Amino acid sequence: MSSQSAPASRGFVHRRRRGAELALLLLSLAVGIGAYLAVGLGVDGTVPVDLLTYGAWLALLVIACHVVIRLVAPYADPVLLPVVSSLNGLGLAVIHRIDLANEAKGSGFGPFAGTQLTWMTLGAGLFVAVLLLLRDHRRLQSLTYTAGLAAIVLLLMPLVPGLGRTINGSRIWIGVGPFSFQPGEVAKVLLVVAFAGYLVVHRDALALAGRRFLFVDLPRGRDLGPIVAMWLISLGILVFQRDLGSSLLFFGLFLVMLYIATERPGWLVVGGALFVGGAYAGWLALSHVQARVAAWLDPFGSDVDAYQLVQGLYGMAWGGLVGRGLGQGRPDITPLSWSDFIVTAIGEELGLTGVMAVILLYGILVERALRTALICRDNFGKLMAAGLGVVVALQVFVVIGGVTRLIPLTGLTTPFLSQGGSSLIANWVIVALLVRISDQARRPPPQLLSSDDDDADATQVVRMR
């Protein structure tokens, strides 16, 4: 680069993109508040009386998060918060719509929308707290084994007599008085931190190849301990807590992060074999797994109890391409349509178009997490960002795949959409961690280089960011 262009490089200012984030946030608020308005018009033919207070509170929450990002994470990815705001706002509107239907027929369920807004408020508060207290994500690496131990304790808590509760056939809840909480939602965040810290230290040993089989280098036998241990933990969750979804999520998370860290396809082969073996053993030994598989293979069979799945499929079929319109369908017929089956409610009233839009938003969220992993400068941050993105991707795949009969139904919640405080809080923390990592990754180098050639290289790096 010539000397005339060197001063220009020193005067280059990296764009923080906070204005773009604010513009996208306004669009996301239009989605959430507009959907709430459409529900009122569709059900009662009138504007909801609490539209202004609801819209003002929703706007206050997301704008407050935006202001905190401006102050403490100015270089963060500008797309993460608007995507979350859109999904959460749409989820609140759909839950409110189902509340109105349940109230009209006196089903006794709900209302859930007010509670969900309270959980969103708490989630946004934790989002702000994470950004204010955690100024450098690399500090979490020192908590690798502490996070792993805490995650195991949380996973075991529902098995404690008197503390754990069985809800809808799964013992994954703990109860304190009238309140219940799902500790596995917090455990998935801690496991990402533990896996990332462990794999950063041991990736070289785990990347060594053993025997070669069908053009794939399998890992050495002495290195199989971690994946076998995670496989056994996942089987324990499946057997003792009767939670197929969490078992699949935790094992899949570790397997994908292991592959990302080592870049060895052999781990996928070993992990896939363990998964198939564990799934088959679970099907042979556990009646609830057999019931899920039978409902998946033939939900309309006379000897199969798949009422919830069938009603969800009927609802999406009735919605068609563009849906019946918010407030015009009957999503309340499907059991747990405000929770596990909220995607079918969206499919019924917003159609295939609405479902594809939701999937696209999730795809953008995962893509931004993986982009953050690619540009992050430290290996711990790379693995952590990738792991957080994989958590969201696996959960969305398992949930939407289950309600559409792509895979057997597992019972996980849809991130940011489904009713449930545990899931909502954990996912807001996931986004806060991604915002913190992306701020570190997108931040320009701390010092300018002196030579002309170095200035040219630095300018190129900043422009690429």
N, C-alpha and C positions, 0 to 999 in steps of 0.2 A: 504494500500500500504506500502511496506517495506521502510526502510530508505535508502536502496541502490538505489532505483529508484527515490527518491526525487530530487537529483541533475540533473538527466536526464530530469525531468519535467521542471526544471528551465532553462535548455538549449534548450528546444523545441522552434522552431521559426515558427510562423504561416506563411503559404504560401500566398502571396498576389495575385498570379496568373496573374500578369501583362504580363509575358512571354506568357502564354496561350492566353491572350487577343490579343497580337500582332500577334501571329500565326494565330488566327482566323480572324483577320482583313486583313491579307494578302490574305486569302482565299476569304473573302468577296470582296476585290478589284478585285480578279481574276474573280469573278462572274460579277461584274458591268462592268469592262473594257472588259472582254471577250464577254459579251452580246452586248456591243457597237460595238465591232469588228465584231461580227456575223451579226449584222444589216447591216453594210456597205458591207460585203461580200455577204449577201443574196439579197440586193437591187441592188447594182451596180456591184458586182463582184470584188470590189477593197477594199483595206484597207482605212478607212477614213483618210483624210489628217490631221485632227485635233486629231487623236488618242493619240499622245504623250502629247499634251497640255491638252487634256481632262483628260487622265489618271493621269497626274502629278497633276492637280488641285484636282481631286477626292482623290488621295492619300494624298495630303497635308492637306486636310480638316480632314480626319479621323485620320491621324497620329497626327495632332495637338490636336485633342480631346483626343487621347490616352495619349499624353505627359501630358496634363493637369490632366487627371485622375491619372497618376503616381504621380504627385506632390501634389495634394490636396485631392484625394480620393483613396489612395493606396490599400484599402481593398475592393473596390467596386466589384460588380459582374462582372466577366470577359466576360460574354456572351452577355450582353445587347447591347453594342456598335457594335460588329460585326454583330449581327442580323439586327440592324437598317441600318448599312452600306450596307448589302446585299440587303435589300428591297429597299432602296433609289437608289442604283446603278442600280438595275434591272428596277425600275420605270423610271429612266432617259433614259435608253436604249429603252424601249418600247415607251415612248413618242417621242423620236427621230425617231423611226421607223415610227410612225404615221405621224410625221411632213413631212418625205420624201414622204409618200404616198399622203398627202394632197397637197404638193408642185407639185408633178407630175401631178395631175389631176386639179390643179388650183382651189381648193375649196375655197380659201380665209381664211381658218382657220390656225392659227399658224404663225410662228413656236413657240412652247411652251418649247422645251427642254432647250434652253439657259436661258429663264426666270426661269424655274424650278431649274436649277443649281445655279442661283443667289439666289433664295429663300433657297436652301439647304445651301448655304454659310452663309446666314443670320441666318438660324436655327442652324448651327454649332456654329456660333458666340454667339448666345444666350445660347446654351448648355454650352459653356465655361464660359460665364458670370454668369450663375446660380451657377456653381460649385465654381467659385472664390468668389462670393459675399455671397452665402448662405453656411456657414460652418457647420451649425447645423439645420436640418430640423425642430426641435422642436420650433424654433423661429417663425415659421409660425402659430403656434397655437394661438399666441396673435393677429393674424390678422383674426380670425374666422369671425367676423361680418363685418369687412371691406371688406374681400374677397367676402362674400355673397352679400353685397350691391353693390360692383363693378360688380359682375356677373349679377345682376338684371338690372343695368344700361346698361351694354353691350347688354343684350338681348332686351332691349327696344329701343336701338338706331336705328335699322332699321325701326321702326315705326314713327320716327321723319320726318315730311314733309320736303322735300328738301335735306335730308341727306340719307334716306334709298332708296334702289334701288330694283326693282323687276327683277330677272333674272331667266329664265326658270320656271316661275310661282311661285317662292318662294320669299318672301320679307325678306331675311336674310342677305342682304348686305348693307354696307354703302359706299358712294362714296365721294372721295375728289379729285376733278379735274379728271384726266384720270384714277386714281387708285381706285380700289374697295377692300374692306376688309370684311371678315365675322367675326364679333365680337363674335358670338356664339362659335367659336373654342377656343378663349381665355377664354370665360365664363366657359367652361367645366372644365378647369384646376382650376379656382378659386372656382367652386362649389365643387370639390373634397376637397380642403382645408377647405371650409366652412362646408361641411357635416362632415368631420373628426373631426374638432374642436367641433362642436355642439354635435355629438354623444358621444364623449369622456366624456363630462360633464353630459349629460342627459341619458346615456345608462342604468343606474340602474333603473331610473323611467320608461323608455320605455320597459325594460325587464320584468316588473311586469305583471302577467297574469290576465286577467279578466274572462269572462265566457268561459266554455269549450263547444266546438261544434265539434262533430264527431272526438273525440280523439285529437283535436287541441285546445290549450289554446289561445284564441283570446286576443288581447291587450285591455286594459281598454279604455272606451269611452273618458275619459278625456285626453288620450295621443294621440288621433287621429289627433290633430291639425297639426303637421308638415307634415304628409303624405298627408293630405287633401290639405294643402297649396301647396305642390309640385305638386299634381295632378292638381290643378287649374292653376298653372303656365304652366304646360305642355299643358293643353287644350288651354290656351291663345296663346301659340306658334303655336299650330295646327290651331287655328281659324284665328288669325290675321296675322301670318307670312306664313301660308300655308306650313309649314315645318313638315311633318310627321316624318322624320328621327330624327330631333333634339328633338321633343316632346317625342318620344320613348326613346331616349338615356338618357335624363335628368331624366325622371321618373324612368326608369330602374336602373340608377346609384344610385339614392337615395334609392330605394327599396332594392337593393342588399346590399348596405352599412349598411342600417338599420338592415337587417337580420344578417349580419356579426357581428355587434356591440352587438346585443341583443341575438342572437342564438334562437330566437323565431319563429317557423314556422308560427305562427298566423299572423305575419306581411306579409308574402308571400300570405296568403289567402286573407287578406284585400286588399293588393296591387293588387293582381291578379283580384279581383272583381272590384276594381276601374278602372283598365286598360281595362277590358272587357266592362264595362259600358261606359267609355269614348270613346273607339274605336267604339262602336255601335252608340253612339250619334254623333260622327264625321262622320260616314258613312251615317247616316240619314240626316245630316244638310249640309254637304259640298260636292259639286260636284266633286272636285278634288280627294277626298278620294274615292268616288264612282268609278271614272275612274280608279284609281290605283287598286282597288279590282276587277273590271271587267277585267282589263288586266291580273291580276294574275290568275283569274279563267278560262278565255278563251282568251288567247292572239291571237289566230288565228281566232276569230270570225269576221264576216263581219262588224259588227257595233261597233267594239272596235278599238280604236286608240292605238296600241301597237307596232308600227313599230320598235322602238328602242329595245324593249325587244325581239322581234322576230328575228331581225338581230343578236343580241348577242347570242341567242340560236342556230341559224344556224351556226354562226361562231365557237362556241365551238363544235358543232356536226361535223363540217368539220375538226376541229383539231384532233378529236379522242383521242387516248391514248397518242401519243408522239408528236402530233402537226405537222404543215406544215413546221416548221423551221422559225427562225427569218428572216423576210424580204420576206417570201414566201407566206404569207397569204394575206387577204384583210380586216384587222381590221378597215380600214378607212371607210368601208361601214356603220358600226354601229355608229350612232350619239353619240357624246361625248365619244368616245372610249378612249380618252386620259385622261378622268376625271372619271365620274361616272361608266363607263363600261370598265375600264382598265383591269379588271379581265377576261372579255370575250376576249380581245385582247391577253392576256397571254394564255388563253385556246385554242385559235385558232392557235397560232404559237408555243406554247410549250406543248400543249395538256393537258390532265388530269394530266399527270405526273408533269408538271410545276405548275398547279394550286394546286395540293396536296403539292408540295414543298413549295409554298408560304404560304399555310394554316399552314404547319408544322412550318415555321419560326414564324408566328404569335402565334402559340401555345407555342413555346419556350419562346417568349417574355412575354406572359401572365403568363406562369409557373414560370419564374424567378421573376416576380413581386409578385406572391402569395408566392413563397418561401421566398422572402425578408420580406413579411408581417408576415410569420410564425416565423422567427428567430429574428425579430425586438424586442428590449427590452422595448420600450414604446408603450402605446396604441395608441397615436396619429399617430406615424409612422406606426403601423400595419394597421390602418384604411386607412391612406393616400396611402400606397403602394397597398393595396387591391383595393382601389377605382381607382387608376391610371390603374391598370391591368384590372379592370372591364370596364373602358372607352374604352380601346383598344379592348377588347373581344366583347363588345356590338356593337361597330362600325363595326368591321370585320363581325360579324354575320349578322347585318342588311344589309350591302352592298352586301356581297357574297350571302346571302339568297335571296336578292331581284333580282339580275341578274340571278340567277339559278331557280327562281320561287318557292323557298321554302316558302317565305313570300311575301307579296305585296312590290313592288318597293318603296323605300323611298327617294333616291337621296343623300345619304351621300357619302363622298369621302373615298377611301380606304387608310388607314394610310400609309404614306411614299411612296406609289406607284402613286397615282393619282396626276394629275397636279392641283396645287392650293397652293398659298403661305400661306394663313391663316392656313390651315390644317397642312401643313408641319412644320411651325414654332411652332405651339402649340404642335405637337407630339414630336418635338425635346426637347421642354421644359419638357414634360412628362418624357422622358427618362432621362434627366438631374436630375430631382427630384428622380427618381428611383435609379439612380447611387448614389446620395447623401445619400438616406435612406439605401441602401445596404451597403455602406461604414461604416455607423454607426452600422449597425446590425452585420456585419461580423468582425468588429474590435474586437480583443481580450480584455479581461478585463484590465483595466488600471493599476492594481497593482497585484503582485503575493502574494498569501497567504503564511503564515509562517509555519503552521503545516503540518505534513506529509499527514494527511488525506485531508486537504484543498488543498495541492499541487496536490494530486491525482484527486480530483474533478475538479480543474482548468484545469489540463491536459486533462481530459476527455472532458470538455466543448470545449477547444480549438481544439481538434482533431475532434470533431463533427462539428465544424464550417467549 
